[in-house]
Amino acid sequence: MHAPTQASGDFLEVRSSTGWVPLSFIERPEAIYLLASGNDARWCTFVLRNGVADIRKGDAHGIFKAVLETDKVSREAAIEGFRTKYGKADFEKWFPSPGRLIRVDSRQESPASAGGNYYKWLESEFDSVSWDYDRHITGNSINMLLRERSLWLMRQTFRKKSRLLEIGCGSGMETIPMLRDGHEITAVDISSSMLEIVKQKAKSEGLGEKLSTVKLRASELRSLSEDNRTGLFDGCYSTYGALNCEQSLDGIPEAIHSLLNDEGMLVAGVFNKYCMSESLAYSLSFRPARALRRLRNPIMEGNSRFCVDVFSYSVPGFSRIFSPYFRTERVIGVPVILPPSDMDGYMTKLSRRFDILKMVDFKFSTRWPFHSLGDHFLLSMRRESMSHGVQ
């Protein structure tokens, strides 16, 4: 049971994409707090995407501004408030794994204010998972495989100690290893919470002086050029997130090009439009809609397996977008034989042979056509010089 029923006691209802959802709540003088059971609650995403909560309680009905509460102290105090109000037994039954906490302001909004802001929603979602992001990666063998392959390619590409730009650093799963290798890194991310986690990790390892952070999304990179950082970096990498979350990549290749020196390299890890293992698995299980879900952009949250909307790309399509600023030199599919990270049932069956399958997967990952049919693909791209027509 994820939410109280009318017989359970005090509750209110929130409109979601599927109708009205009964929820427990706590009320403070300045706001109402709503708590999701787990991080996959659809009502929660609907509210955050729109930036407002349509609430009714008894005869009262109104639309109110709603935001994600990311402050740890406020979150812990609110969760304790839920536990006190509804009792420990009901709280643990409804919220075995407390998810996102929504703060609903007491100020009422007009219906026209609904619609939200895509990037504010995106930022809040990554803020909300930042505290648990490492476990999400390290607790999944395929997610760890993705990082192993991206780090392998980056170390092949950036052999010398370099000044690197990281777009979408997340919690630093690649930032910290690259800092350990001796690189100086400027890490950008849309989430201030993620950036704070990366800074704390670097500081704890004595690597803080090699790291600088900037709160930016990928589509705002041009502002770094405007800060006279043109040609500052020897290389750039962005894997498994930031580029796939942008509604458009227009202007991003040019901005990265201007930030790299003449010998600059770019490593990109991209959510693939064509995934052989996923399409085969869902087709065999008679779920054709899931088998073809990547073909329509965006892949909406709830269907994307992520907490946000995702934009998929093919290898040729992504390479065309980055041409003429970059030339693709290497393509690696990851994984190509093994299933994607959300197919936990398959991974349980394959766990005993995982090391062997990883080696087989790696052998196929660079071969045509498999290198273009993975869950993600990794590209190593070289910056084109001005003589190739880039103005």
N, C-alpha and C positions, 0 to 999 in steps of 0.2 A: 504494500500500500504506500503510495508516494505522496498523497495529499489527504487531508482530513475530509470527511463527509460532513454533511449538515448535522448529523447526529453526534459528531465527534466534539463539537464545541464551536468556539468562535472561528469564523473563516470569512473570506471574501472571494470574489471571482474575478479573474483576469481574462480578457479576450485574447485568444491565440489564433493561429492560422486554421485551427480545426474547431473553433468554437470557444465556449466559456469553460475555464478550468478553475475548480475550487482549490484554494490555497490557504495554508496557514499564514499568519503574519504577526508581526509585532509593531506597535505604534509608539512613536516618540513625538514630542512636541513639534519637531521640525520635519519629520518624515515618517513614512511607513516602510518597513523592510520586508521583502519577500525572499525566500530561500529556496533554491532548486535542489531537488534530490538527485545528485550526480551531475555530471557535466554535459549530459546529452538531452536535457529537458528542452522540448521544442518551444514551449511557451516563453521560456527565458530568452531564447534567440529572437523570437518574434518581437518581444518588447524592446530588446536592445537594438535590433535593426531599425525599428521605427522611432526610437528615442523617447517614446511615451508609453504609459500603461493605461489602457482603457479598463477601468475598475468599477465594479458595482458591489454594493454591500447593503443588503436589505433594499430599501427604497431609494438609497443614494446611488448616484451614477455620475462619473466624471472621468476626464482624461488628464493625466498628470505627467510631468516630466520624469523620466526614469533613466538612471545611470547605474553602471556597475560600481559596487563599492569595492575598492582595491586596497584600502588601508587595512593593514593586518590587525591593528588594535581595534578599530571600529568593527571589523568583521568578527573577531573573537567575542567582542562584547555583545554583538547582535545574536550570534549563535547561542551564547549563554542565555540571552533573553528568550529565545525560542524554547530552549530546554526548560527554563523556569516556568514559562507560561503554559506549556502543554504537558509538562512532566517528562521525566527521563525516559520512561517506557515508550510513550507515543513518539517522542522525538527520535529515538533510536530506530523505531519501526518505520517512520516516515522518511528519515534522513540517515540511512546507514552510511552514506558517504556524502556529506554536505557539499553541494556544488556552488554555483554562482550566487552571490548575494546582491539583490537589486534594491537600490535606494529609490523610493518613489517620493518626490518632493510634495509638500502639502499645497504648493501653488498649482491651481488648475490651469490647464492649457485649452486652447480651442481645438476642435477636430482638425482644422487645417494644418496644425502644427505637426501632425503625424507625418512620417516619411523618413525622418532621421537623417543621418549622415553616414555614408558607407565607411569612410575612413575612421570616424569616431567609433563606430561599431567594431571595426577591425581592431583598432587599438585596444578597446575594452576587452575584447575576447582574448587577445594575447596577454594583456595584463592579468586576466583572470586565471590563466593556466600557467603563468610564469613560475609560481611557487612549486608546481608539481611537474614541470616540463622535463626535468632530468629523468624522473621516474618513468615518464611516458616513453622516453627514448631508450633508456637502459633496460627497461622491463620488457622490451620487444626485440626479438632477435633480428627481425628484418630491419627495423629502425636502426639498430646498431650496425647492421651490414651496410646500410646506406651511408652512414658516417665513416665506416672503414674505407669504403670505396672512394668517397669524396676526398678524404684525407690522403689516400694513396695517390690520387690524381694530382692534388694540389702539391704534394711533395715532389712528384715527378715534374710538375710545371714550374714551381718556384724553388729551385735547388739552392740558390744562394740566399743569404739573409737579405730580405727585401722590405720595402715599405708597401704594405698591402692595405687595400680598402675592402672591408667586408660589408656586404649589403644584406641586412636581415640576420643579425648575429644570434638571435634567440637567447638561450641561456648559456651560450658559449661552448657548445659541444665541439666546435671546430676552432673557435677563437683561442682557447687555452692551449690546446696542443700546438697550434701554429706559433703562439707566443713562446712556448717552451723551445721550439725549434730556432728561436732567435729572431723572428720577424718582428717588425714594428707594425702595429695594426691600428687603423682607424675603423671602428665598428659603428655602423649606423643601424637603427632599428626603429620601428614605429612605436614600440612599447617602452616606456620609461622604466617599467618594472623589470623587463628583461635586461635593459642596459645596466640597471643597478646591480642585478645578480652577477652579470659579467664582470663589472668593476670589483665587486666583493671577491669573486673567485681569483681574479688577477692579483689583487692586493694580497690575498692570503698566501699566494705562492711567490710573492716578491717580484711580480711581473707588472705591477701597476704603471711603472714609468714607460713601458713599451706600448701601453694601450691608451688610446683616446676614444671617446664615444661622442656621438652626435645623434640626437633624436630627430630622425628623418625617415620618411618612407622612400621607396626606390624612385618614385616619380618626382621627388624633390631634390634629386642629386645635383641638378643644375645650380642650386644655391651654393654648393661647395666650390664650383668653378667661379661663381661671383665673389667668393671670399678669397680670390687669388690663389686657389689651390690647383690651377691648371698644370698638368704634367707632374704633379707631386708624387704619384704612386708608380711603383714598378709593376704592380699587378692588382687584380681585383677578383674576388670570388663571391658568389651568391648561390647558395644551394638549398633546395627543398623548401621553398616558402615564399620569400619576398617577391620574386618576379611573377610567381603564379597567383599572387593575391592582388596584383595590379589590374585595374579594369582596362587599361591600355598601356602598352609598352612604348607608345610614341614619345620620342625625346630621350628615352633612357639610354639607348645605344650611343647616341651622340654625346650625352653627358658623361658616360663612362669613358668614351674615347678621349674627351678633352681632359679628363683627370689623370690619364695614364701617360707615361713618357713614351718615346718612340718605340721602345722594345717591349712595351707593356703587353701582358697576357691576361686573359679573362677565363675563369673557370665558372661554368654555370651548371647547376643541378636543377632540372625542370620536370614537373609533373607531366607525364606523357599522354598524348591524346590516344595512342594505340598501345594497349597492354595485352600481350598475347596470353599470359597466364590467367589474368583476371577474366578476359572475354571467354576463354575456354572453360574455366571453372563455372562461371555463371550460366553459360550456355548448356553445359552438361547437367546443371541443377535446374534447368527449365526456368531461368530468370532472365529473359532476353533484355528487359529494360535495364537491369543492372549491367549486363554484358556490354551494352551500348552507351552507358551513361556519360562516358568521357567525350563523346562526339559533339555534344551540345554545350556551348559556352554561354554563361558560366555554369559550372556544375554547382548547383545551389547547396548551401549548408543543409545537412541532413542526408543528401545523396552523395556528397563528396568524400565522406568518411572523416572529414575534418570539422572543426568547429566554425569554419568560415566558408564563404564561397571560394571556388577555385577555378582558375582559367587554365585549360590544358593546351599544350602545343605539340605538334609533331616536330621531329628533327629538322626536316626541310623547311617547315614554316618558321620555326624559331631562327634558323640560320639566315633565312631571307630577311627577317625583321632586323637582324643585327648587321646585315650587309648594306652598304659598303664599308661600314666602320670596322668590322671584324671579319676575319676569315677563319672558318672552322677547320681545325687541324686534327682533332681526335674526337671520336664518339664512343661512349661506353653506355650500354644499357645496364640498369641496376634496379632490382634483379630481373633476370630474363627467364630463367627456368623456375626459380622459387616463386611462390605466390606473394602478393602484396601484404603489407603489414597488418591489414584488418582481417585477414583470413586465418584467424587463430586456430580454428578446427583443423585446417590442413597442416599447420605448423606443429601441432601436437603429434600428429601422426608421423611427421618427418623428423622430429627432434633428434632421434637416435642417429640419424644419418646426416645431420645438418652440416657437419664439417666437410664431409665428402661432397655433398650437394653444393656447398659454397664454392669449392674448387671447380666443379663442373660448370656452375653458373658463371664463374669468372672467365673460363675458357671461351664460353659462348658469347660473353658480354661485349666483345670487340669485333665479332664476326657479323657480316651481313647475312640475313636481314635482322638478326637478333638484336644487334646494338641499337636498333631503332624501335624495338618492341617491348622494352622493359616497363616496369611500373614508373620509373623515372629514367631520364637519360642525363649523362654528364657530358658536357662539351668543353674541350680546351680550344680557345679561340685566340688568334693573334691579332693585335691591333694593326690595322692597315695604315700605311704612311700617307702623307699628303699627296705623294706622287701617284697614288691609286685613285685620286679623284675626290677625296674627302675634303670638303671646304669648311 
